[in-house]
Amino acid sequence: MLADLARALRITTDELLGLAPVRDDLATPRTARLLARLRRAADLPAHDQRAVITLVEARTDKRGLDHAT
């Protein structure tokens, strides 16, 4: 599940979990806030993590943004 979320965001799982610094090309304040919120989602139960991933994918699909599967 975390791998799916990282792919959708085009970052590594280590970046998502805060184990590695976020690459400079992603280090905008807006992106940093988003990633911080998603890192908190990593502590949720598996079914809640799936809900977060489903929501992110649904919103990106609606906007015409392709996510990696």
The first five atom37 places (N, CA, C, CB, O) and aatype in JSON, in Angstrom:
{
  "aatype": [12, 10, 0, 3, 10, 0, 1, 0, 10, 1, 9, 16, 16, 3, 6, 10, 10, 7, 10, 0, 14, 19, 1, 3, 3, 10, 0, 16, 14, 1, 16, 0, 1, 10, 10, 0, 1, 10, 1, 1, 0, 0, 3, 10, 14, 0, 8, 3, 5, 1, 0, 19, 9, 16, 10, 19, 6, 0, 1, 16, 3, 11, 1, 7, 10, 3, 8, 0, 16],
  "atom_mask": [
    [1, 1, 1, 1, 1],
    [1, 1, 1, 1, 1],
    [1, 1, 1, 1, 1],
    [1, 1, 1, 1, 1],
    [1, 1, 1, 1, 1],
    [1, 1, 1, 1, 1],
    [1, 1, 1, 1, 1],
    [1, 1, 1, 1, 1],
    [1, 1, 1, 1, 1],
    [1, 1, 1, 1, 1],
    [1, 1, 1, 1, 1],
    [1, 1, 1, 1, 1],
    [1, 1, 1, 1, 1],
    [1, 1, 1, 1, 1],
    [1, 1, 1, 1, 1],
    [1, 1, 1, 1, 1],
    [1, 1, 1, 1, 1],
    [1, 1, 1, 0, 1],
    [1, 1, 1, 1, 1],
    [1, 1, 1, 1, 1],
    [1, 1, 1, 1, 1],
    [1, 1, 1, 1, 1],
    [1, 1, 1, 1, 1],
    [1, 1, 1, 1, 1],
    [1, 1, 1, 1, 1],
    [1, 1, 1, 1, 1],
    [1, 1, 1, 1, 1],
    [1, 1, 1, 1, 1],
    [1, 1, 1, 1, 1],
    [1, 1, 1, 1, 1],
    [1, 1, 1, 1, 1],
    [1, 1, 1, 1, 1],
    [1, 1, 1, 1, 1],
    [1, 1, 1, 1, 1],
    [1, 1, 1, 1, 1],
    [1, 1, 1, 1, 1],
    [1, 1, 1, 1, 1],
    [1, 1, 1, 1, 1],
    [1, 1, 1, 1, 1],
    [1, 1, 1, 1, 1],
    [1, 1, 1, 1, 1],
    [1, 1, 1, 1, 1],
    [1, 1, 1, 1, 1],
    [1, 1, 1, 1, 1],
    [1, 1, 1, 1, 1],
    [1, 1, 1, 1, 1],
    [1, 1, 1, 1, 1],
    [1, 1, 1, 1, 1],
    [1, 1, 1, 1, 1],
    [1, 1, 1, 1, 1],
    [1, 1, 1, 1, 1],
    [1, 1, 1, 1, 1],
    [1, 1, 1, 1, 1],
    [1, 1, 1, 1, 1],
    [1, 1, 1, 1, 1],
    [1, 1, 1, 1, 1],
    [1, 1, 1, 1, 1],
    [1, 1, 1, 1, 1],
    [1, 1, 1, 1, 1],
    [1, 1, 1, 1, 1],
    [1, 1, 1, 1, 1],
    [1, 1, 1, 1, 1],
    [1, 1, 1, 1, 1],
    [1, 1, 1, 0, 1],
    [1, 1, 1, 1, 1],
    [1, 1, 1, 1, 1],
    [1, 1, 1, 1, 1],
    [1, 1, 1, 1, 1],
    [1, 1, 1, 1, 1]
  ],
  "atom_positions": [
    [[0.81, -1.19, 0.0], [0.0, 0.0, 0.0], [0.86, 1.27, 0.0], [-0.92, -0.01, 1.19], [0.6, 2.21, -0.74]],
    [[1.87, 1.26, 0.83], [2.77, 2.42, 0.84], [3.48, 2.57, -0.49], [3.8, 2.3, 1.98], [3.71, 3.68, -0.96]],
    [[3.83, 1.45, -1.09], [4.49, 1.52, -2.39], [3.57, 2.15, -3.43], [4.93, 0.11, -2.85], [4.02, 2.93, -4.26]],
    [[2.29, 1.81, -3.38], [1.32, 2.4, -4.31], [1.24, 3.91, -4.12], [-0.07, 1.77, -4.11], [1.21, 4.67, -5.09]],
    [[1.19, 4.34, -2.88], [1.11, 5.76, -2.58], [2.38, 6.48, -3.04], [0.88, 5.99, -1.07], [2.3, 7.56, -3.63]],
    [[3.53, 5.89, -2.78], [4.79, 6.5, -3.21], [4.84, 6.6, -4.73], [5.99, 5.68, -2.69], [5.28, 7.62, -5.27]],
    [[4.39, 5.56, -5.42], [4.36, 5.62, -6.89], [3.43, 6.73, -7.38], [3.91, 4.28, -7.47], [3.77, 7.46, -8.3]],
    [[2.27, 6.84, -6.76], [1.32, 7.87, -7.17], [1.9, 9.27, -6.97], [0.01, 7.74, -6.37], [1.62, 10.18, -7.76]],
    [[2.71, 9.44, -5.94], [3.33, 10.73, -5.65], [4.68, 10.91, -6.34], [3.49, 10.9, -4.17], [5.28, 11.99, -6.29]],
    [[5.14, 9.84, -6.97], [6.44, 9.85, -7.66], [7.59, 10.15, -6.7], [6.43, 10.86, -8.79], [8.48, 10.95, -7.01]],
    [[7.55, 9.51, -5.54], [8.63, 9.62, -4.57], [8.98, 8.22, -4.1], [8.23, 10.54, -3.36], [8.27, 7.26, -4.4]],
    [[10.07, 8.09, -3.35], [10.42, 6.79, -2.8], [9.66, 6.55, -1.5], [11.94, 6.69, -2.56], [9.18, 7.48, -0.87]],
    [[9.56, 5.29, -1.12], [8.9, 4.99, 0.15], [9.72, 5.55, 1.31], [8.72, 3.46, 0.33], [9.15, 5.97, 2.32]],
    [[11.03, 5.58, 1.17], [11.86, 6.17, 2.22], [11.56, 7.66, 2.39], [13.36, 5.98, 1.91], [11.51, 8.17, 3.51]],
    [[11.34, 8.36, 1.27], [10.97, 9.78, 1.36], [9.6, 9.93, 2.0], [10.98, 10.42, -0.05], [9.39, 10.82, 2.82]],
    [[8.68, 9.07, 1.63], [7.34, 9.13, 2.19], [7.33, 8.91, 3.7], [6.44, 8.11, 1.51], [6.58, 9.56, 4.43]],
    [[8.16, 7.99, 4.15], [8.21, 7.67, 5.58], [9.14, 8.58, 6.37], [8.65, 6.24, 5.76], [9.23, 8.46, 7.6]],
    [[9.83, 9.49, 5.69], [10.73, 10.39, 6.39], [12.08, 9.77, 6.7], [0.0, 0.0, 0.0], [12.83, 10.32, 7.5]],
    [[12.39, 8.63, 6.09], [13.68, 7.98, 6.32], [14.77, 8.55, 5.44], [13.55, 6.49, 6.09], [15.95, 8.37, 5.72]],
    [[14.38, 9.23, 4.38], [15.32, 9.89, 3.47], [14.79, 11.29, 3.2], [15.5, 9.09, 2.13], [13.57, 11.51, 3.2]],
    [[15.69, 12.22, 2.98], [15.22, 13.58, 2.67], [14.47, 13.6, 1.34], [16.41, 14.58, 2.63], [14.78, 12.83, 0.43]],
    [[13.5, 14.48, 1.25], [12.75, 14.63, 0.02], [13.66, 15.31, -1.0], [11.44, 15.45, 0.24], [14.35, 16.27, -0.68]],
    [[13.65, 14.8, -2.22], [14.49, 15.37, -3.28], [14.19, 16.85, -3.44], [14.26, 14.64, -4.62], [13.06, 17.31, -3.21]],
    [[15.2, 17.59, -3.82], [15.07, 19.04, -3.96], [13.96, 19.44, -4.92], [16.37, 19.63, -4.44], [13.31, 20.46, -4.7]],
    [[13.73, 18.66, -5.98], [12.72, 19.04, -6.95], [11.31, 18.91, -6.38], [12.84, 18.19, -8.2], [10.35, 19.38, -6.99]],
    [[11.17, 18.3, -5.22], [9.86, 18.16, -4.58], [9.73, 19.01, -3.32], [9.61, 16.71, -4.23], [8.69, 18.99, -2.66]],
    [[10.76, 19.74, -2.99], [10.82, 20.41, -1.69], [10.15, 21.78, -1.69], [12.24, 20.55, -1.26], [10.68, 22.72, -1.1]],
    [[9.02, 21.91, -2.33], [8.27, 23.16, -2.24], [7.47, 23.14, -0.94], [7.35, 23.36, -3.47], [7.15, 22.06, -0.45]],
    [[7.14, 24.28, -0.4], [6.35, 24.28, 0.84], [5.03, 23.51, 0.69], [6.06, 25.72, 1.27], [4.63, 22.79, 1.6]],
    [[4.38, 23.67, -0.43], [3.1, 22.98, -0.65], [3.29, 21.46, -0.65], [2.47, 23.43, -1.99], [2.52, 20.73, -0.02]],
    [[4.32, 20.99, -1.35], [4.6, 19.56, -1.4], [5.02, 19.04, -0.03], [5.68, 19.27, -2.44], [4.63, 17.94, 0.37]],
    [[5.8, 19.81, 0.68], [6.26, 19.4, 2.01], [5.07, 19.19, 2.94], [7.23, 20.44, 2.6], [5.05, 18.23, 3.72]],
    [[4.09, 20.07, 2.88], [2.89, 19.92, 3.73], [2.12, 18.66, 3.34], [1.98, 21.16, 3.61], [1.65, 17.91, 4.2]],
    [[1.99, 18.44, 2.04], [1.27, 17.26, 1.56], [1.98, 15.99, 2.01], [1.15, 17.28, 0.03], [1.34, 15.06, 2.51]],
    [[3.29, 15.94, 1.85], [4.04, 14.76, 2.25], [3.97, 14.52, 3.75], [5.49, 14.88, 1.82], [3.9, 13.38, 4.2]],
    [[3.99, 15.59, 4.53], [3.88, 15.44, 5.99], [2.55, 14.79, 6.36], [4.03, 16.8, 6.69], [2.49, 13.93, 7.24]],
    [[1.49, 15.21, 5.7], [0.18, 14.62, 5.98], [0.13, 13.16, 5.56], [-0.92, 15.41, 5.26], [-0.44, 12.32, 6.26]],
    [[0.74, 12.86, 4.43], [0.74, 11.48, 3.96], [1.61, 10.58, 4.83], [1.21, 11.42, 2.52], [1.31, 9.4, 5.0]],
    [[2.67, 11.15, 5.39], [3.48, 10.35, 6.33], [2.65, 9.94, 7.54], [4.73, 11.16, 6.79], [2.79, 8.83, 8.05]],
    [[1.78, 10.84, 7.99], [0.9, 10.49, 9.12], [-0.04, 9.37, 8.72], [0.1, 11.73, 9.6], [-0.41, 8.54, 9.56]],
    [[-0.45, 9.33, 7.47], [-1.34, 8.29, 6.99], [-0.67, 6.92, 7.05], [-1.81, 8.59, 5.57], [-1.35, 5.89, 7.13]],
    [[0.66, 6.89, 7.0], [1.38, 5.62, 7.07], [1.17, 4.93, 8.42], [2.87, 5.85, 6.83], [1.39, 3.72, 8.52]],
    [[0.76, 5.66, 9.43], [0.53, 5.07, 10.75], [-0.9, 4.53, 10.91], [0.8, 6.11, 11.83], [-1.22, 3.93, 11.93]],
    [[-1.72, 4.73, 9.92], [-3.11, 4.28, 9.98], [-3.2, 2.77, 9.74], [-3.97, 5.03, 8.94], [-2.28, 2.17, 9.18]],
    [[-4.3, 2.17, 10.16], [-4.52, 0.75, 9.84], [-4.57, 0.56, 8.32], [-5.83, 0.23, 10.5], [-4.84, 1.5, 7.58]],
    [[-4.31, -0.66, 7.88], [-4.22, -0.97, 6.46], [-5.46, -0.54, 5.69], [-3.99, -2.45, 6.26], [-5.34, -0.01, 4.58]],
    [[-6.65, -0.76, 6.24], [-7.86, -0.41, 5.49], [-7.99, 1.11, 5.33], [-9.11, -0.96, 6.21], [-8.51, 1.58, 4.32]],
    [[-7.51, 1.87, 6.3], [-7.53, 3.33, 6.17], [-6.47, 3.8, 5.17], [-7.29, 3.99, 7.55], [-6.7, 4.77, 4.43]],
    [[-5.32, 3.13, 5.14], [-4.31, 3.47, 4.15], [-4.85, 3.24, 2.74], [-3.02, 2.64, 4.38], [-4.63, 4.05, 1.84]],
    [[-5.56, 2.12, 2.54], [-6.16, 1.85, 1.23], [-7.15, 2.94, 0.86], [-6.87, 0.48, 1.23], [-7.22, 3.34, -0.31]],
    [[-7.92, 3.43, 1.83], [-8.88, 4.51, 1.56], [-8.16, 5.78, 1.12], [-9.74, 4.79, 2.81], [-8.61, 6.46, 0.2]],
    [[-7.03, 6.09, 1.76], [-6.25, 7.27, 1.38], [-5.73, 7.11, -0.05], [-5.08, 7.5, 2.37], [-5.83, 8.04, -0.85]],
    [[-5.19, 5.95, -0.36], [-4.66, 5.7, -1.7], [-5.78, 5.79, -2.74], [-3.98, 4.32, -1.76], [-5.6, 6.37, -3.81]],
    [[-6.92, 5.2, -2.42], [-8.06, 5.25, -3.34], [-8.49, 6.69, -3.6], [-9.24, 4.45, -2.78], [-8.78, 7.06, -4.73]],
    [[-8.52, 7.49, -2.55], [-8.91, 8.89, -2.7], [-7.9, 9.66, -3.56], [-9.04, 9.56, -1.32], [-8.29, 10.41, -4.45]],
    [[-6.61, 9.47, -3.29], [-5.58, 10.16, -4.08], [-5.69, 9.74, -5.55], [-4.17, 9.84, -3.52], [-5.65, 10.6, -6.44]],
    [[-5.82, 8.45, -5.8], [-5.92, 7.98, -7.18], [-7.18, 8.5, -7.85], [-5.88, 6.47, -7.21], [-7.15, 8.87, -9.02]],
    [[-8.28, 8.52, -7.14], [-9.53, 9.01, -7.72], [-9.42, 10.48, -8.1], [-10.69, 8.81, -6.73], [-9.88, 10.88, -9.17]],
    [[-8.8, 11.28, -7.24], [-8.66, 12.71, -7.53], [-7.69, 12.95, -8.68], [-8.17, 13.45, -6.28], [-7.95, 13.8, -9.54]],
    [[-6.58, 12.21, -8.72], [-5.64, 12.4, -9.82], [-6.23, 11.9, -11.13], [-4.31, 11.68, -9.53], [-5.99, 12.5, -12.17]],
    [[-7.01, 10.82, -11.1], [-7.68, 10.33, -12.3], [-8.68, 11.37, -12.81], [-8.4, 9.0, -12.03], [-8.76, 11.61, -14.01]],
    [[-9.42, 11.96, -11.9], [-10.43, 12.96, -12.28], [-9.77, 14.16, -12.95], [-11.23, 13.4, -11.05], [-10.33, 14.76, -13.86]],
    [[-8.58, 14.51, -12.48], [-7.86, 15.67, -13.03], [-7.04, 15.3, -14.27], [-6.94, 16.26, -11.97], [-6.38, 16.15, -14.86]],
    [[-7.11, 14.03, -14.65], [-6.37, 13.61, -15.84], [-4.9, 13.36, -15.59], [0.0, 0.0, 0.0], [-4.11, 13.3, -16.53]],
    [[-4.52, 13.21, -14.32], [-3.13, 12.93, -13.99], [-2.93, 11.42, -13.93], [-2.72, 13.59, -12.64], [-3.69, 10.71, -13.27]],
    [[-1.93, 10.95, -14.61], [-1.68, 9.52, -14.66], [-0.9, 9.11, -13.42], [-0.9, 9.14, -15.94], [0.05, 9.78, -13.02]],
    [[-1.3, 8.01, -12.81], [-0.52, 7.47, -11.68], [0.02, 6.13, -12.08], [-1.38, 7.35, -10.39], [-0.59, 5.39, -12.84]],
    [[1.18, 5.82, -11.55], [1.83, 4.54, -11.85], [1.12, 3.43, -11.12], [3.32, 4.57, -11.46], [0.75, 3.57, -9.95]],
    [[0.93, 2.33, -11.78], [0.31, 1.15, -11.16], [1.21, -0.03, -11.23], [-1.01, 0.82, -11.83], [0.85, -1.11, -10.76]]
  ]
}
